[in-house]
Amino acid sequence: MYLGIDWGTKRVGLAIGKEIPYELATLQNNEEIFAKIAKLCSEEKVEAIVIGMPILESGDGNENSDKIEDFGRRLKTDTGLPIHFEAENLTTQTALTLLKEEGASPQEIEEKVDQLAARLILEQFIANKEEESQEAL
């Protein structure tokens, strides 16, 4: 089981799954978040955490990359789980577009956009893992 994370300065979206991920929750990004995620990982028997990492066209990280890496290090310390960073761009914008196309209300969009972005990150990670497995054949 993987936990996917879309990190934001105010909110953190969570998704979970092994083959077909689903949206789980949106948490406020504050000091309590580490304990909440650690508890969730224990309850859901999470084996690894996947955090979206925005990558610029140049291949460099953006202004939040260091904060996201620090967040990942703290989660590794608090959970003892492996942390994977998945290159991602525009997942929040894609999530916004999908929710608007579904006819979600502004309140639903605010509640779900971060966890949907986390699901998109986790889906990409799983797809990339499957491609790596097929290449090894």
C-alpha positions as CSV (number, residue, x, y, z in Angstrom):
1,M,0.0,0.0,0.0
2,Y,1.3,3.4,-1.0
3,L,0.4,6.8,0.5
4,G,0.5,9.6,-2.1
5,I,1.0,13.2,-1.0
6,D,0.4,16.5,-2.7
7,W,2.2,18.9,-0.5
8,G,1.1,22.5,-0.2
9,T,2.1,25.3,2.1
10,K,-1.5,25.4,3.6
11,R,-3.0,22.0,2.8
12,V,-1.7,18.5,2.1
13,G,-3.7,16.1,-0.1
14,L,-3.6,12.4,0.6
15,A,-4.4,9.4,-1.6
16,I,-3.8,5.7,-0.9
17,G,-3.6,2.5,-2.9
18,K,-1.5,-0.2,-4.4
19,E,-2.9,-0.7,-7.9
20,I,-5.8,1.7,-8.1
21,P,-5.4,4.6,-5.7
22,Y,-8.2,6.6,-4.3
23,E,-8.5,10.0,-2.7
24,L,-8.3,9.9,1.1
25,A,-8.2,13.2,2.8
26,T,-7.0,16.8,2.9
27,L,-5.1,17.9,6.0
28,Q,-4.0,21.3,7.2
29,N,-0.2,21.7,6.9
30,N,0.7,22.3,10.5
31,E,2.9,20.6,13.1
32,E,0.2,18.0,13.8
33,I,0.3,16.7,10.3
34,F,3.3,14.4,10.9
35,A,1.6,12.6,13.8
36,K,-1.6,12.3,11.7
37,I,0.2,10.8,8.7
38,A,2.2,8.4,10.9
39,K,-1.0,7.2,12.5
40,L,-2.7,6.8,9.2
41,C,0.3,4.9,7.8
42,S,0.2,2.5,10.7
43,E,-3.6,2.0,10.5
44,E,-3.5,1.5,6.7
45,K,-0.4,-0.7,6.6
46,V,1.4,1.7,4.3
47,E,4.6,0.4,2.9
48,A,6.0,3.5,1.2
49,I,5.2,7.2,0.9
50,V,5.2,9.0,-2.5
51,I,5.4,12.8,-2.5
52,G,4.9,14.9,-5.6
53,M,8.0,17.0,-6.5
54,P,7.4,19.9,-9.0
55,I,10.2,19.9,-11.6
56,L,10.9,22.8,-13.9
57,E,11.6,22.4,-17.6
58,S,15.2,22.8,-16.8
59,G,15.1,19.7,-14.6
60,D,15.5,21.8,-11.4
61,G,13.1,22.0,-8.6
62,N,10.9,25.0,-7.9
63,E,10.9,27.4,-4.9
64,N,9.2,24.7,-2.7
65,S,11.5,21.8,-3.5
66,D,13.6,22.2,-0.4
67,K,10.5,22.4,1.8
68,I,9.1,19.3,0.2
69,E,12.4,17.4,0.8
70,D,12.4,18.5,4.4
71,F,8.8,17.3,4.8
72,G,9.8,14.0,3.3
73,R,12.8,13.6,5.7
74,R,10.6,14.4,8.7
75,L,8.1,11.8,7.5
76,K,10.8,9.2,7.1
77,T,12.0,9.9,10.6
78,D,8.4,9.8,12.0
79,T,7.2,6.8,10.1
80,G,10.3,4.8,9.3
81,L,8.9,4.3,5.8
82,P,10.7,4.7,2.5
83,I,10.0,8.0,0.8
84,H,9.8,8.4,-3.0
85,F,9.6,11.7,-4.7
86,E,7.6,11.6,-8.0
87,A,8.3,14.3,-10.5
88,E,5.0,16.1,-11.1
89,N,3.8,19.3,-12.7
90,L,0.4,20.8,-12.9
91,T,-1.4,18.1,-11.0
92,T,-3.3,20.7,-9.0
93,Q,-4.3,22.5,-12.2
94,T,-5.3,19.1,-13.7
95,A,-7.3,18.3,-10.6
96,L,-9.1,21.6,-10.8
97,T,-10.0,21.1,-14.4
98,L,-11.3,17.6,-13.7
99,L,-13.4,18.7,-10.8
100,K,-14.9,21.7,-12.8
101,E,-15.7,19.3,-15.7
102,E,-17.5,17.0,-13.2
103,G,-19.6,20.0,-12.2
104,A,-18.2,20.2,-8.6
105,S,-19.3,23.2,-6.6
106,P,-16.6,25.7,-5.4
107,Q,-16.8,24.2,-1.9
108,E,-16.4,20.6,-3.3
109,I,-13.4,21.8,-5.4
110,E,-11.7,23.3,-2.3
111,E,-12.3,20.2,-0.3
112,K,-11.2,17.7,-3.0
113,V,-8.6,19.4,-5.2
114,D,-5.5,18.5,-3.1
115,Q,-6.5,14.9,-2.5
116,L,-7.3,14.4,-6.2
117,A,-3.9,15.9,-7.1
118,A,-2.4,13.3,-4.6
119,R,-4.2,10.5,-6.4
120,L,-2.9,11.7,-9.8
121,I,0.7,11.7,-8.4
122,L,0.2,8.2,-7.0
123,E,-1.3,7.0,-10.3
124,Q,1.7,8.3,-12.1
125,F,4.1,6.6,-9.6
126,I,2.3,3.3,-10.0
127,A,2.3,3.5,-13.8
128,N,6.0,4.3,-13.8
129,K,6.7,1.3,-11.5
130,E,4.8,-1.0,-13.9
131,E,6.8,0.4,-16.9
132,E,10.0,-0.4,-15.1
133,S,8.8,-3.9,-14.3
134,Q,7.9,-4.5,-18.0
135,E,11.3,-3.2,-19.1
136,A,13.0,-5.8,-17.0
137,L,11.4,-8.7,-18.8
